[in-house]
């Protein structure tokens, strides 16, 4: 997937802290939200 500036981010689904599947669209707008990705190792 090649995202470019201005592209809409895909509505991904990931497990939350209780291991329940949650879509990104269900979280955005309900409270302050930051989505961070790390590449590589720490």
PDB file with one MODEL, atoms N, CA, C and O in Angstrom:
MODEL        1
ATOM      1  N   UNK A   1       0.840  -1.167   0.000  1.00  0.00           N
ATOM      2  CA  UNK A   1       0.000   0.000   0.000  1.00  0.00           C
ATOM      3  C   UNK A   1       0.891   1.237   0.000  1.00  0.00           C
ATOM      4  O   UNK A   1       1.784   1.358   0.838  1.00  0.00           O
ATOM      5  N   UNK A   2       0.658   2.134  -0.914  1.00  0.00           N
ATOM      6  CA  UNK A   2       1.425   3.366  -1.007  1.00  0.00           C
ATOM      7  C   UNK A   2       0.518   4.548  -0.724  1.00  0.00           C
ATOM      8  O   UNK A   2      -0.243   4.977  -1.591  1.00  0.00           O
ATOM      9  N   UNK A   3       0.599   5.076   0.492  1.00  0.00           N
ATOM     10  CA  UNK A   3      -0.181   6.253   0.853  1.00  0.00           C
ATOM     11  C   UNK A   3       0.586   7.503   0.454  1.00  0.00           C
ATOM     12  O   UNK A   3       1.807   7.571   0.592  1.00  0.00           O
ATOM     13  N   UNK A   4      -0.136   8.474  -0.036  1.00  0.00           N
ATOM     14  CA  UNK A   4       0.451   9.756  -0.410  1.00  0.00           C
ATOM     15  C   UNK A   4      -0.215  10.841   0.424  1.00  0.00           C
ATOM     16  O   UNK A   4      -1.310  10.638   0.948  1.00  0.00           O
ATOM     17  N   UNK A   5       0.429  11.975   0.547  1.00  0.00           N
ATOM     18  CA  UNK A   5      -0.152  13.093   1.283  1.00  0.00           C
ATOM     19  C   UNK A   5      -1.508  13.417   0.695  1.00  0.00           C
ATOM     20  O   UNK A   5      -1.645  13.572  -0.519  1.00  0.00           O
ATOM     21  N   UNK A   6      -2.507  13.518   1.547  1.00  0.00           N
ATOM     22  CA  UNK A   6      -3.866  13.817   1.113  1.00  0.00           C
ATOM     23  C   UNK A   6      -4.733  12.589   0.921  1.00  0.00           C
ATOM     24  O   UNK A   6      -5.953  12.706   0.808  1.00  0.00           O
ATOM     25  N   UNK A   7      -4.108  11.385   0.882  1.00  0.00           N
ATOM     26  CA  UNK A   7      -4.885  10.150   0.759  1.00  0.00           C
ATOM     27  C   UNK A   7      -5.623   9.857   2.059  1.00  0.00           C
ATOM     28  O   UNK A   7      -5.168  10.226   3.141  1.00  0.00           O
ATOM     29  N   UNK A   8      -6.738   9.207   1.941  1.00  0.00           N
ATOM     30  CA  UNK A   8      -7.491   8.774   3.115  1.00  0.00           C
ATOM     31  C   UNK A   8      -6.845   7.507   3.672  1.00  0.00           C
ATOM     32  O   UNK A   8      -6.500   6.588   2.928  1.00  0.00           O
ATOM     33  N   UNK A   9      -6.690   7.478   5.006  1.00  0.00           N
ATOM     34  CA  UNK A   9      -6.087   6.316   5.645  1.00  0.00           C
ATOM     35  C   UNK A   9      -7.102   5.176   5.637  1.00  0.00           C
ATOM     36  O   UNK A   9      -8.280   5.414   5.902  1.00  0.00           O
ATOM     37  N   UNK A  10      -6.681   3.944   5.341  1.00  0.00           N
ATOM     38  CA  UNK A  10      -7.611   2.812   5.320  1.00  0.00           C
ATOM     39  C   UNK A  10      -8.242   2.561   6.694  1.00  0.00           C
ATOM     40  O   UNK A  10      -7.613   2.807   7.723  1.00  0.00           O
ATOM     41  N   UNK A  11      -9.460   2.081   6.704  1.00  0.00           N
ATOM     42  CA  UNK A  11     -10.169   1.786   7.938  1.00  0.00           C
ATOM     43  C   UNK A  11      -9.730   0.417   8.441  1.00  0.00           C
ATOM     44  O   UNK A  11     -10.423  -0.582   8.243  1.00  0.00           O
ATOM     45  N   UNK A  12      -8.575   0.382   9.093  1.00  0.00           N
ATOM     46  CA  UNK A  12      -8.011  -0.885   9.564  1.00  0.00           C
ATOM     47  C   UNK A  12      -8.714  -1.364  10.829  1.00  0.00           C
ATOM     48  O   UNK A  12      -9.360  -0.582  11.527  1.00  0.00           O
ATOM     49  N   UNK A  13      -8.583  -2.639  11.112  1.00  0.00           N
ATOM     50  CA  UNK A  13      -9.166  -3.243  12.306  1.00  0.00           C
ATOM     51  C   UNK A  13      -8.058  -3.951  13.075  1.00  0.00           C
ATOM     52  O   UNK A  13      -7.354  -4.802  12.531  1.00  0.00           O
ATOM     53  N   UNK A  14      -7.911  -3.587  14.354  1.00  0.00           N
ATOM     54  CA  UNK A  14      -6.857  -4.144  15.199  1.00  0.00           C
ATOM     55  C   UNK A  14      -7.423  -4.482  16.572  1.00  0.00           C
ATOM     56  O   UNK A  14      -8.466  -3.952  16.955  1.00  0.00           O
ATOM     57  N   UNK A  15      -6.749  -5.362  17.324  1.00  0.00           N
ATOM     58  CA  UNK A  15      -7.217  -5.672  18.675  1.00  0.00           C
ATOM     59  C   UNK A  15      -6.897  -4.534  19.640  1.00  0.00           C
ATOM     60  O   UNK A  15      -5.848  -3.899  19.537  1.00  0.00           O
ATOM     61  N   UNK A  16      -7.817  -4.281  20.583  1.00  0.00           N
ATOM     62  CA  UNK A  16      -7.593  -3.271  21.614  1.00  0.00           C
ATOM     63  C   UNK A  16      -6.934  -3.910  22.838  1.00  0.00           C
ATOM     64  O   UNK A  16      -6.492  -5.057  22.779  1.00  0.00           O
ATOM     65  N   UNK A  17      -6.869  -3.172  23.937  1.00  0.00           N
ATOM     66  CA  UNK A  17      -6.196  -3.658  25.146  1.00  0.00           C
ATOM     67  C   UNK A  17      -6.911  -4.844  25.782  1.00  0.00           C
ATOM     68  O   UNK A  17      -6.332  -5.532  26.622  1.00  0.00           O
ATOM     69  N   UNK A  18      -8.177  -5.098  25.391  1.00  0.00           N
ATOM     70  CA  UNK A  18      -8.917  -6.264  25.888  1.00  0.00           C
ATOM     71  C   UNK A  18      -9.017  -7.360  24.828  1.00  0.00           C
ATOM     72  O   UNK A  18      -9.795  -8.303  24.971  1.00  0.00           O
ATOM     73  N   UNK A  19      -8.226  -7.228  23.766  1.00  0.00           N
ATOM     74  CA  UNK A  19      -8.161  -8.173  22.660  1.00  0.00           C
ATOM     75  C   UNK A  19      -9.465  -8.248  21.851  1.00  0.00           C
ATOM     76  O   UNK A  19      -9.740  -9.261  21.208  1.00  0.00           O
ATOM     77  N   UNK A  20     -10.260  -7.178  21.885  1.00  0.00           N
ATOM     78  CA  UNK A  20     -11.475  -7.081  21.072  1.00  0.00           C
ATOM     79  C   UNK A  20     -11.139  -6.337  19.781  1.00  0.00           C
ATOM     80  O   UNK A  20     -10.434  -5.329  19.819  1.00  0.00           O
ATOM     81  N   UNK A  21     -11.625  -6.813  18.658  1.00  0.00           N
ATOM     82  CA  UNK A  21     -11.360  -6.174  17.375  1.00  0.00           C
ATOM     83  C   UNK A  21     -12.101  -4.835  17.303  1.00  0.00           C
ATOM     84  O   UNK A  21     -13.300  -4.763  17.574  1.00  0.00           O
ATOM     85  N   UNK A  22     -11.375  -3.783  16.935  1.00  0.00           N
ATOM     86  CA  UNK A  22     -11.938  -2.441  16.851  1.00  0.00           C
ATOM     87  C   UNK A  22     -11.479  -1.805  15.552  1.00  0.00           C
ATOM     88  O   UNK A  22     -10.301  -1.874  15.203  1.00  0.00           O
ATOM     89  N   UNK A  23     -12.413  -1.183  14.833  1.00  0.00           N
ATOM     90  CA  UNK A  23     -12.067  -0.469  13.609  1.00  0.00           C
ATOM     91  C   UNK A  23     -11.612   0.942  13.952  1.00  0.00           C
ATOM     92  O   UNK A  23     -12.099   1.552  14.904  1.00  0.00           O
ATOM     93  N   UNK A  24     -10.683   1.445  13.171  1.00  0.00           N
ATOM     94  CA  UNK A  24     -10.172   2.793  13.352  1.00  0.00           C
ATOM     95  C   UNK A  24     -11.310   3.814  13.318  1.00  0.00           C
ATOM     96  O   UNK A  24     -11.310   4.764  14.101  1.00  0.00           O
ATOM     97  N   UNK A  25     -12.263   3.630  12.431  1.00  0.00           N
ATOM     98  CA  UNK A  25     -13.375   4.573  12.290  1.00  0.00           C
ATOM     99  C   UNK A  25     -14.259   4.621  13.540  1.00  0.00           C
ATOM    100  O   UNK A  25     -14.957   5.611  13.759  1.00  0.00           O
ATOM    101  N   UNK A  26     -14.238   3.566  14.361  1.00  0.00           N
ATOM    102  CA  UNK A  26     -15.024   3.547  15.594  1.00  0.00           C
ATOM    103  C   UNK A  26     -14.371   4.375  16.699  1.00  0.00           C
ATOM    104  O   UNK A  26     -15.042   4.754  17.660  1.00  0.00           O
ATOM    105  N   UNK A  27     -13.087   4.659  16.579  1.00  0.00           N
ATOM    106  CA  UNK A  27     -12.351   5.374  17.612  1.00  0.00           C
ATOM    107  C   UNK A  27     -12.186   6.857  17.323  1.00  0.00           C
ATOM    108  O   UNK A  27     -12.277   7.679  18.235  1.00  0.00           O
ATOM    109  N   UNK A  28     -11.948   7.205  16.079  1.00  0.00           N
ATOM    110  CA  UNK A  28     -11.655   8.584  15.704  1.00  0.00           C
ATOM    111  C   UNK A  28     -12.864   9.468  15.978  1.00  0.00           C
ATOM    112  O   UNK A  28     -13.988   9.138  15.598  1.00  0.00           O
ATOM    113  N   UNK A  29     -12.620  10.595  16.641  1.00  0.00           N
ATOM    114  CA  UNK A  29     -13.666  11.562  16.917  1.00  0.00           C
ATOM    115  C   UNK A  29     -14.338  11.389  18.266  1.00  0.00           C
ATOM    116  O   UNK A  29     -15.072  12.279  18.696  1.00  0.00           O
ATOM    117  N   UNK A  30     -14.114  10.272  18.950  1.00  0.00           N
ATOM    118  CA  UNK A  30     -14.747  10.048  20.250  1.00  0.00           C
ATOM    119  C   UNK A  30     -13.909  10.636  21.390  1.00  0.00           C
ATOM    120  O   UNK A  30     -14.455  11.010  22.428  1.00  0.00           O
ATOM    121  N   UNK A  31     -12.601  10.718  21.204  1.00  0.00           N
ATOM    122  CA  UNK A  31     -11.697  11.263  22.211  1.00  0.00           C
ATOM    123  C   UNK A  31     -10.391  11.596  21.499  1.00  0.00           C
ATOM    124  O   UNK A  31     -10.209  11.196  20.350  1.00  0.00           O
ATOM    125  N   UNK A  32      -9.472  12.321  22.151  1.00  0.00           N
ATOM    126  CA  UNK A  32      -8.194  12.615  21.493  1.00  0.00           C
ATOM    127  C   UNK A  32      -7.536  11.323  21.004  1.00  0.00           C
ATOM    128  O   UNK A  32      -7.494  10.333  21.734  1.00  0.00           O
ATOM    129  N   UNK A  33      -7.035  11.331  19.798  1.00  0.00           N
ATOM    130  CA  UNK A  33      -6.575  10.103  19.165  1.00  0.00           C
ATOM    131  C   UNK A  33      -5.245  10.333  18.464  1.00  0.00           C
ATOM    132  O   UNK A  33      -5.090  11.281  17.695  1.00  0.00           O
ATOM    133  N   UNK A  34      -4.282   9.449  18.741  1.00  0.00           N
ATOM    134  CA  UNK A  34      -2.985   9.468  18.053  1.00  0.00           C
ATOM    135  C   UNK A  34      -2.705   8.055  17.578  1.00  0.00           C
ATOM    136  O   UNK A  34      -2.753   7.107  18.361  1.00  0.00           O
ATOM    137  N   UNK A  35      -2.413   7.917  16.294  1.00  0.00           N
ATOM    138  CA  UNK A  35      -2.057   6.622  15.724  1.00  0.00           C
ATOM    139  C   UNK A  35      -0.591   6.699  15.324  1.00  0.00           C
ATOM    140  O   UNK A  35      -0.209   7.529  14.498  1.00  0.00           O
ATOM    141  N   UNK A  36       0.230   5.829  15.914  1.00  0.00           N
ATOM    142  CA  UNK A  36       1.668   5.868  15.685  1.00  0.00           C
ATOM    143  C   UNK A  36       2.143   4.509  15.190  1.00  0.00           C
ATOM    144  O   UNK A  36       1.726   3.465  15.691  1.00  0.00           O
ATOM    145  N   UNK A  37       3.019   4.545  14.202  1.00  0.00           N
ATOM    146  CA  UNK A  37       3.662   3.337  13.697  1.00  0.00           C
ATOM    147  C   UNK A  37       5.161   3.476  13.879  1.00  0.00           C
ATOM    148  O   UNK A  37       5.735   4.536  13.630  1.00  0.00           O
ATOM    149  N   UNK A  38       5.784   2.400  14.313  1.00  0.00           N
ATOM    150  CA  UNK A  38       7.233   2.372  14.459  1.00  0.00           C
ATOM    151  C   UNK A  38       7.800   1.405  13.438  1.00  0.00           C
ATOM    152  O   UNK A  38       7.268   0.315  13.231  1.00  0.00           O
ATOM    153  N   UNK A  39       8.874   1.813  12.810  1.00  0.00           N
ATOM    154  CA  UNK A  39       9.527   0.954  11.823  1.00  0.00           C
ATOM    155  C   UNK A  39      10.854   0.473  12.406  1.00  0.00           C
ATOM    156  O   UNK A  39      11.650   1.269  12.904  1.00  0.00           O
ATOM    157  N   UNK A  40      11.074  -0.803  12.339  1.00  0.00           N
ATOM    158  CA  UNK A  40      12.350  -1.350  12.791  1.00  0.00           C
ATOM    159  C   UNK A  40      12.338  -1.710  14.261  1.00  0.00           C
ATOM    160  O   UNK A  40      11.284  -1.948  14.851  1.00  0.00           O
ATOM    161  N   UNK A  41      13.508  -1.746  14.834  1.00  0.00           N
ATOM    162  CA  UNK A  41      13.691  -2.162  16.225  1.00  0.00           C
ATOM    163  C   UNK A  41      14.018  -0.979  17.084  1.00  0.00           C
ATOM    164  O   UNK A  41      14.485   0.049  16.596  1.00  0.00           O
ATOM    165  N   UNK A  42      13.770  -1.123  18.384  1.00  0.00           N
ATOM    166  CA  UNK A  42      14.101  -0.055  19.356  1.00  0.00           C
ATOM    167  C   UNK A  42      15.526  -0.148  19.749  1.00  0.00           C
ATOM    168  O   UNK A  42      15.998   0.656  20.553  1.00  0.00           O
TER     169      UNK A  42
ENDMDL
END
